[in-house]
Amino acid sequence: MSEHFDLTTLIVIVVTFVLFVAALFSKGFTHDLFLEAGVFLVSVKLILMGYRNSVMNREITEQLREIKARLEKHGN
């Protein structure tokens, strides 16, 4: 997990979760819960998109290395 998330991202995840839990206790389980849950879900979605981009970048980089190795092999 640490290879896809840097320290800043992990801090944002923890702070977002702590603020969400704090909002639940301070606001209670009223209609504001939907607003808080929506903000939390948007944050989770952004984090998941960042993770997905990290995985895809790693895969693309590996494929480019394979292509480069093949080109160098056939070029000599």
PyMOL commands that set and color helices and strands:
alter all, ss='L'
color gray80, all
select helices_A, chain A and resi 7-27+32-75
alter helices_A, ss='H'
color red, helices_A
deselect
rebuild
show_as cartoon
